[in-house]
């Protein structure tokens, strides 16, 4: 069925959005009789995915404070983990190295699980919840598990290149850092 855009006059077959101006053709279009319309130049109309931008993207400093809050949360978790290990070992000096190694290992696992699962399940860590910002996919929906994992590991790349990946969030107009670009995510204010 041939549809016509009421805003700009573009015509196309079975299109949901106008390819010229982006208007929604589902609610504002009328079917044009195919007798009066010129034959279409292309027999198949490609489907386009509409990417919306955040109305209020979260910038560098608010994200920085959220990371500081998350760092305190993880530091407290590691302190509790160390205390439990210290008590279980009886506090002997010989076991101190083993306790530190175990705390570092499990602290790293807890940090990874914290970043991945909180973003995957809620789109927010505790720091982001406190500052009312949220990580969403580019279409505004929740992150998939793969996006959450990819975003977590991409943060190491952002840090590896002299933290330029993080600084990008302060420079770019859409406030997306390198790890957001790689994972197909954005951070927005609620």
C-alpha positions as CSV (number, residue, x, y, z in Angstrom):
1,X,0.0,0.0,0.0
2,X,1.4,3.4,-1.0
3,X,1.5,6.0,1.9
4,X,2.0,9.7,1.7
5,X,3.6,11.9,4.4
6,X,1.3,14.7,5.4
7,X,4.2,16.9,6.5
8,X,6.5,16.8,3.4
9,X,4.6,14.9,0.7
10,X,7.0,11.9,0.4
11,X,5.4,8.7,-0.9
12,X,6.6,5.2,-0.2
13,X,5.3,1.6,0.1
14,X,4.6,0.1,3.5
15,X,6.7,2.6,5.3
16,X,6.2,3.3,9.0
17,X,8.3,6.5,9.0
18,X,8.9,9.1,6.3
19,X,12.4,8.6,5.0
20,X,12.7,12.4,4.2
21,X,11.5,14.1,7.4
22,X,11.1,11.2,9.9
23,X,7.3,11.7,10.6
24,X,5.3,8.8,11.8
25,X,3.3,7.6,8.8
26,X,1.1,5.2,10.9
27,X,-1.0,7.9,12.4
28,X,-0.8,10.9,10.0
29,X,-0.7,9.2,6.6
30,X,-3.4,8.5,4.1
31,X,-3.3,5.9,1.5
32,X,-2.9,7.3,-1.9
33,X,-4.5,5.5,-4.9
34,X,-1.8,3.7,-6.8
35,X,-3.4,4.9,-10.1
36,X,-2.4,8.6,-9.5
37,X,1.0,7.9,-7.9
38,X,4.1,7.6,-10.1
39,X,5.7,4.2,-10.1
40,X,8.2,3.8,-7.2
41,X,11.9,4.1,-8.2
42,X,12.9,1.3,-5.8
43,X,10.8,-1.8,-5.5
44,X,11.8,-2.5,-1.9
45,X,11.8,0.2,0.8
46,X,14.6,-0.4,3.4
47,X,13.5,-0.4,7.0
48,X,15.1,2.1,9.2
49,X,15.7,2.0,12.9
50,X,14.8,5.2,14.6
51,X,17.4,6.2,17.1
52,X,16.3,8.7,19.6
53,X,18.6,10.9,21.6
54,X,18.4,11.3,25.4
55,X,16.4,14.3,26.4
56,X,18.7,14.9,29.3
57,X,22.1,13.1,28.9
58,X,24.2,12.8,32.0
59,X,27.5,14.6,31.7
60,X,31.0,13.9,33.0
61,X,30.8,15.2,36.5
62,X,27.6,13.6,37.6
63,X,28.9,10.3,36.3
64,X,32.2,10.9,38.1
65,X,30.4,11.4,41.4
66,X,28.4,8.2,40.8
67,X,31.6,6.3,40.2
68,X,33.0,7.7,43.5
69,X,29.9,6.5,45.4
70,X,30.2,3.1,43.8
71,X,33.9,3.0,44.8
72,X,32.9,3.7,48.4
73,X,30.3,0.9,48.3
74,X,32.8,-1.6,46.8
75,X,35.5,-0.4,49.4
76,X,33.1,-1.2,52.2
77,X,32.3,-4.6,50.7
78,X,36.0,-5.4,50.5
79,X,36.5,-4.2,54.1
80,X,33.8,-6.5,55.3
81,X,35.3,-9.3,53.2
82,X,38.7,-8.7,54.6
83,X,37.3,-8.6,58.2
84,X,35.5,-11.9,57.7
85,X,38.7,-13.5,56.3
86,X,40.8,-12.1,59.2
87,X,38.4,-13.5,61.8
88,X,38.2,-16.9,60.1
89,X,41.9,-17.2,59.9
90,X,42.4,-16.3,63.6
91,X,44.3,-13.1,62.8
92,X,47.7,-14.9,62.4
93,X,50.5,-13.0,60.6
94,X,51.3,-15.9,58.3
95,X,47.9,-15.9,56.8
96,X,47.9,-12.2,56.0
97,X,49.2,-12.6,52.5
98,X,46.7,-15.4,51.7
99,X,43.9,-13.3,53.1
100,X,44.9,-10.3,51.0
101,X,45.1,-12.4,47.9
102,X,41.7,-14.0,48.5
103,X,40.2,-10.5,49.3
104,X,41.7,-9.1,46.1
105,X,40.4,-12.0,44.0
106,X,36.9,-12.0,45.4
107,X,36.8,-8.2,45.5
108,X,37.5,-8.1,41.8
109,X,34.8,-10.7,41.2
110,X,32.4,-8.7,43.3
111,X,33.2,-5.5,41.5
112,X,32.7,-7.1,38.1
113,X,29.4,-8.7,39.2
114,X,28.3,-5.4,40.7
115,X,28.9,-3.4,37.5
116,X,27.5,-6.0,35.1
117,X,24.4,-7.2,37.0
118,X,23.3,-3.9,38.3
119,X,23.4,-2.4,34.8
120,X,21.8,-5.4,33.3
121,X,18.9,-5.8,35.8
122,X,18.2,-2.1,36.7
123,X,20.4,0.0,34.4
124,X,21.8,1.7,37.5
125,X,24.4,1.0,40.2
126,X,23.9,2.4,43.7
127,X,25.8,5.5,42.8
128,X,23.7,6.1,39.7
129,X,20.5,5.4,41.8
130,X,21.6,8.1,44.3
131,X,22.2,10.7,41.5
132,X,19.1,9.5,39.5
133,X,20.9,8.6,36.3
134,X,20.5,5.5,34.3
135,X,22.3,3.5,31.5
136,X,20.0,2.6,28.7
137,X,20.5,1.2,25.2
138,X,20.3,3.6,22.3
139,X,16.6,2.9,21.7
140,X,15.9,3.9,25.3
141,X,15.3,0.3,26.5
142,X,17.1,-1.8,29.1
143,X,20.5,-3.2,28.5
144,X,21.0,-6.7,27.3
145,X,23.3,-9.0,29.3
146,X,25.8,-8.8,26.4
147,X,25.7,-5.0,26.4
148,X,26.3,-4.9,30.2
149,X,29.3,-7.2,29.9
150,X,30.7,-5.3,26.9
151,X,30.2,-2.0,28.6
152,X,32.0,-3.2,31.8
153,X,35.0,-4.5,29.9
154,X,35.0,-1.4,27.6
155,X,35.5,0.8,30.7
156,X,39.0,-0.7,31.0
157,X,39.7,0.5,27.4
158,X,38.4,3.9,28.3
159,X,40.9,4.0,31.3
160,X,43.7,2.4,29.4
161,X,44.1,5.3,26.9
162,X,44.9,7.9,29.6
163,X,41.2,8.1,30.6
164,X,40.4,9.9,27.3
165,X,37.5,7.5,26.9
166,X,35.9,8.9,30.1
167,X,36.8,12.5,29.2
168,X,34.8,12.0,26.0
169,X,31.6,12.2,28.1
170,X,32.5,15.8,29.0
171,X,33.4,16.8,25.4
172,X,30.8,15.2,23.2
173,X,27.4,16.9,22.7
174,X,25.6,13.6,23.4
175,X,27.7,13.0,26.5
176,X,28.6,9.4,25.5
177,X,31.9,8.0,26.7
178,X,34.0,5.5,24.7
179,X,32.6,2.5,26.5
180,X,29.1,3.8,25.8
181,X,29.9,4.1,22.1
182,X,31.4,0.6,22.0
183,X,28.5,-1.0,23.9
184,X,25.7,1.0,22.1
185,X,24.5,2.6,25.3
186,X,23.9,6.1,26.7
187,X,23.5,7.5,30.2
188,X,20.6,9.8,30.9
189,X,19.1,11.7,33.8
190,X,15.8,10.5,35.2
